[in-house]
Amino acid sequence: MSVREAEGRPAGEDGAPVPVIRVERGNPTPEQLAALTVVLAAAGSRGG
């Protein structure tokens, strides 16, 4: 199943939606870098 086919479908027991990954060209803005840093820090703090 492709990402496009799975978009919006439950991803597991918790029924969380499947994340959508969008690829963009060019350098990220400072705001995009800050948002990515927050997401990665939160994912890393789960201890998984």
Backbone atoms as SQL, in Angstrom:
CREATE TABLE atoms (id INTEGER PRIMARY KEY, chain TEXT, resi INTEGER, resn TEXT, atom TEXT, x REAL, y REAL, z REAL);
INSERT INTO atoms VALUES
  (1, 'A', 1, 'MET', 'N', 0.852, -1.177, 0.000),
  (2, 'A', 1, 'MET', 'CA', 0.000, 0.000, 0.000),
  (3, 'A', 1, 'MET', 'C', 0.894, 1.236, 0.000),
  (4, 'A', 2, 'SER', 'N', 0.607, 2.165, -0.859),
  (5, 'A', 2, 'SER', 'CA', 1.407, 3.381, -0.935),
  (6, 'A', 2, 'SER', 'C', 0.991, 4.352, 0.162),
  (7, 'A', 3, 'VAL', 'N', 1.819, 5.357, 0.376),
  (8, 'A', 3, 'VAL', 'CA', 1.504, 6.375, 1.379),
  (9, 'A', 3, 'VAL', 'C', 0.210, 7.077, 1.012),
  (10, 'A', 4, 'ARG', 'N', 0.051, 7.362, -0.279),
  (11, 'A', 4, 'ARG', 'CA', -1.169, 8.058, -0.701),
  (12, 'A', 4, 'ARG', 'C', -2.407, 7.206, -0.424),
  (13, 'A', 5, 'GLU', 'N', -2.325, 5.894, -0.636),
  (14, 'A', 5, 'GLU', 'CA', -3.454, 5.008, -0.367),
  (15, 'A', 5, 'GLU', 'C', -3.744, 4.923, 1.124),
  (16, 'A', 6, 'ALA', 'N', -2.690, 4.969, 1.945),
  (17, 'A', 6, 'ALA', 'CA', -2.851, 4.816, 3.385),
  (18, 'A', 6, 'ALA', 'C', -3.211, 6.118, 4.087),
  (19, 'A', 7, 'GLU', 'N', -3.114, 7.224, 3.394),
  (20, 'A', 7, 'GLU', 'CA', -3.340, 8.525, 4.015),
  (21, 'A', 7, 'GLU', 'C', -4.709, 8.583, 4.681),
  (22, 'A', 8, 'GLY', 'N', -4.713, 8.919, 5.965),
  (23, 'A', 8, 'GLY', 'CA', -5.956, 9.060, 6.700),
  (24, 'A', 8, 'GLY', 'C', -6.498, 7.777, 7.290),
  (25, 'A', 9, 'ARG', 'N', -5.879, 6.648, 7.007),
  (26, 'A', 9, 'ARG', 'CA', -6.346, 5.382, 7.572),
  (27, 'A', 9, 'ARG', 'C', -5.704, 5.152, 8.932),
  (28, 'A', 10, 'PRO', 'N', -6.370, 4.393, 9.808),
  (29, 'A', 10, 'PRO', 'CA', -5.765, 4.107, 11.110),
  (30, 'A', 10, 'PRO', 'C', -4.418, 3.414, 10.948),
  (31, 'A', 11, 'ALA', 'N', -3.449, 3.812, 11.783),
  (32, 'A', 11, 'ALA', 'CA', -2.096, 3.286, 11.666),
  (33, 'A', 11, 'ALA', 'C', -1.789, 2.237, 12.708),
  (34, 'A', 12, 'GLY', 'N', -2.691, 1.965, 13.584),
  (35, 'A', 12, 'GLY', 'CA', -2.413, 0.988, 14.621),
  (36, 'A', 12, 'GLY', 'C', -3.587, 0.847, 15.560),
  (37, 'A', 13, 'GLU', 'N', -3.327, 0.233, 16.691),
  (38, 'A', 13, 'GLU', 'CA', -4.389, -0.013, 17.656),
  (39, 'A', 13, 'GLU', 'C', -5.014, 1.277, 18.167),
  (40, 'A', 14, 'ASP', 'N', -4.214, 2.338, 18.268),
  (41, 'A', 14, 'ASP', 'CA', -4.742, 3.594, 18.788),
  (42, 'A', 14, 'ASP', 'C', -5.533, 4.380, 17.748),
  (43, 'A', 15, 'GLY', 'N', -5.519, 3.934, 16.507),
  (44, 'A', 15, 'GLY', 'CA', -6.279, 4.591, 15.452),
  (45, 'A', 15, 'GLY', 'C', -5.694, 5.922, 15.011),
  (46, 'A', 16, 'ALA', 'N', -4.421, 6.156, 15.310),
  (47, 'A', 16, 'ALA', 'CA', -3.784, 7.411, 14.909),
  (48, 'A', 16, 'ALA', 'C', -3.681, 7.463, 13.390),
  (49, 'A', 17, 'PRO', 'N', -3.884, 8.636, 12.806),
  (50, 'A', 17, 'PRO', 'CA', -3.776, 8.734, 11.349),
  (51, 'A', 17, 'PRO', 'C', -2.341, 8.524, 10.882),
  (52, 'A', 18, 'VAL', 'N', -2.211, 8.038, 9.671),
  (53, 'A', 18, 'VAL', 'CA', -0.898, 7.824, 9.071),
  (54, 'A', 18, 'VAL', 'C', -0.292, 9.189, 8.762),
  (55, 'A', 19, 'PRO', 'N', 0.953, 9.425, 9.167),
  (56, 'A', 19, 'PRO', 'CA', 1.556, 10.727, 8.861),
  (57, 'A', 19, 'PRO', 'C', 1.786, 10.893, 7.368),
  (58, 'A', 20, 'VAL', 'N', 1.675, 12.104, 6.915),
  (59, 'A', 20, 'VAL', 'CA', 1.909, 12.421, 5.512),
  (60, 'A', 20, 'VAL', 'C', 3.249, 13.131, 5.421),
  (61, 'A', 21, 'ILE', 'N', 4.123, 12.625, 4.572),
  (62, 'A', 21, 'ILE', 'CA', 5.446, 13.213, 4.397),
  (63, 'A', 21, 'ILE', 'C', 5.466, 13.949, 3.068),
  (64, 'A', 22, 'ARG', 'N', 5.803, 15.216, 3.118),
  (65, 'A', 22, 'ARG', 'CA', 5.869, 16.032, 1.915),
  (66, 'A', 22, 'ARG', 'C', 7.314, 16.459, 1.710),
  (67, 'A', 23, 'VAL', 'N', 7.834, 16.216, 0.535),
  (68, 'A', 23, 'VAL', 'CA', 9.214, 16.579, 0.215),
  (69, 'A', 23, 'VAL', 'C', 9.204, 17.908, -0.526),
  (70, 'A', 24, 'GLU', 'N', 9.995, 18.854, -0.023),
  (71, 'A', 24, 'GLU', 'CA', 10.102, 20.161, -0.659),
  (72, 'A', 24, 'GLU', 'C', 11.551, 20.418, -1.025),
  (73, 'A', 25, 'ARG', 'N', 11.751, 21.184, -2.053),
  (74, 'A', 25, 'ARG', 'CA', 13.107, 21.539, -2.476),
  (75, 'A', 25, 'ARG', 'C', 13.511, 22.852, -1.822),
  (76, 'A', 26, 'GLY', 'N', 14.806, 22.991, -1.614),
  (77, 'A', 26, 'GLY', 'CA', 15.321, 24.235, -1.059),
  (78, 'A', 26, 'GLY', 'C', 15.667, 24.089, 0.412),
  (79, 'A', 27, 'ASN', 'N', 16.178, 25.149, 0.965),
  (80, 'A', 27, 'ASN', 'CA', 16.575, 25.152, 2.364),
  (81, 'A', 27, 'ASN', 'C', 15.373, 25.445, 3.255),
  (82, 'A', 28, 'PRO', 'N', 15.318, 24.805, 4.418),
  (83, 'A', 28, 'PRO', 'CA', 14.205, 25.076, 5.336),
  (84, 'A', 28, 'PRO', 'C', 14.333, 26.467, 5.957),
  (85, 'A', 29, 'THR', 'N', 13.197, 27.032, 6.296),
  (86, 'A', 29, 'THR', 'CA', 13.193, 28.328, 6.977),
  (87, 'A', 29, 'THR', 'C', 13.563, 28.105, 8.441),
  (88, 'A', 30, 'PRO', 'N', 13.935, 29.151, 9.152),
  (89, 'A', 30, 'PRO', 'CA', 14.210, 28.999, 10.584),
  (90, 'A', 30, 'PRO', 'C', 13.013, 28.427, 11.353),
  (91, 'A', 31, 'GLU', 'N', 11.805, 28.799, 10.949),
  (92, 'A', 31, 'GLU', 'CA', 10.608, 28.280, 11.611),
  (93, 'A', 31, 'GLU', 'C', 10.454, 26.780, 11.371),
  (94, 'A', 32, 'GLN', 'N', 10.742, 26.334, 10.152),
  (95, 'A', 32, 'GLN', 'CA', 10.663, 24.907, 9.846),
  (96, 'A', 32, 'GLN', 'C', 11.716, 24.127, 10.621),
  (97, 'A', 33, 'LEU', 'N', 12.921, 24.676, 10.729),
  (98, 'A', 33, 'LEU', 'CA', 13.969, 24.012, 11.508),
  (99, 'A', 33, 'LEU', 'C', 13.582, 23.922, 12.976),
  (100, 'A', 34, 'ALA', 'N', 13.000, 24.983, 13.512),
  (101, 'A', 34, 'ALA', 'CA', 12.575, 24.974, 14.913),
  (102, 'A', 34, 'ALA', 'C', 11.493, 23.923, 15.138),
  (103, 'A', 35, 'ALA', 'N', 10.537, 23.827, 14.221),
  (104, 'A', 35, 'ALA', 'CA', 9.468, 22.837, 14.356),
  (105, 'A', 35, 'ALA', 'C', 10.024, 21.423, 14.282),
  (106, 'A', 36, 'LEU', 'N', 10.952, 21.186, 13.382),
  (107, 'A', 36, 'LEU', 'CA', 11.567, 19.868, 13.256),
  (108, 'A', 36, 'LEU', 'C', 12.347, 19.510, 14.512),
  (109, 'A', 37, 'THR', 'N', 13.050, 20.478, 15.071),
  (110, 'A', 37, 'THR', 'CA', 13.809, 20.250, 16.301),
  (111, 'A', 37, 'THR', 'C', 12.886, 19.848, 17.440),
  (112, 'A', 38, 'VAL', 'N', 11.755, 20.514, 17.561),
  (113, 'A', 38, 'VAL', 'CA', 10.790, 20.192, 18.618),
  (114, 'A', 38, 'VAL', 'C', 10.260, 18.776, 18.442),
  (115, 'A', 39, 'VAL', 'N', 9.900, 18.413, 17.220),
  (116, 'A', 39, 'VAL', 'CA', 9.358, 17.077, 16.956),
  (117, 'A', 39, 'VAL', 'C', 10.396, 16.000, 17.250),
  (118, 'A', 40, 'LEU', 'N', 11.621, 16.208, 16.793),
  (119, 'A', 40, 'LEU', 'CA', 12.662, 15.209, 17.027),
  (120, 'A', 40, 'LEU', 'C', 13.018, 15.105, 18.504),
  (121, 'A', 41, 'ALA', 'N', 13.033, 16.221, 19.214),
  (122, 'A', 41, 'ALA', 'CA', 13.319, 16.192, 20.647),
  (123, 'A', 41, 'ALA', 'C', 12.224, 15.438, 21.395),
  (124, 'A', 42, 'ALA', 'N', 10.977, 15.653, 21.011),
  (125, 'A', 42, 'ALA', 'CA', 9.868, 14.954, 21.660),
  (126, 'A', 42, 'ALA', 'C', 9.930, 13.459, 21.365),
  (127, 'A', 43, 'ALA', 'N', 10.262, 13.102, 20.136),
  (128, 'A', 43, 'ALA', 'CA', 10.358, 11.685, 19.776),
  (129, 'A', 43, 'ALA', 'C', 11.511, 11.020, 20.513),
  (130, 'A', 44, 'GLY', 'N', 12.606, 11.734, 20.688),
  (131, 'A', 44, 'GLY', 'CA', 13.761, 11.178, 21.380),
  (132, 'A', 44, 'GLY', 'C', 13.559, 11.050, 22.871),
  (133, 'A', 45, 'SER', 'N', 12.681, 11.860, 23.441),
  (134, 'A', 45, 'SER', 'CA', 12.473, 11.830, 24.889),
  (135, 'A', 45, 'SER', 'C', 11.534, 10.713, 25.325),
  (136, 'A', 46, 'ARG', 'N', 10.949, 9.998, 24.381),
  (137, 'A', 46, 'ARG', 'CA', 10.043, 8.897, 24.725),
  (138, 'A', 46, 'ARG', 'C', 10.791, 7.679, 25.244),
  (139, 'A', 47, 'GLY', 'N', 12.084, 7.648, 25.018),
  (140, 'A', 47, 'GLY', 'CA', 12.889, 6.539, 25.512),
  (141, 'A', 47, 'GLY', 'C', 12.718, 5.256, 24.729),
  (142, 'A', 48, 'GLY', 'N', 12.157, 5.366, 23.521),
  (143, 'A', 48, 'GLY', 'CA', 11.883, 4.186, 22.723),
  (144, 'A', 48, 'GLY', 'C', 13.002, 3.826, 21.876);
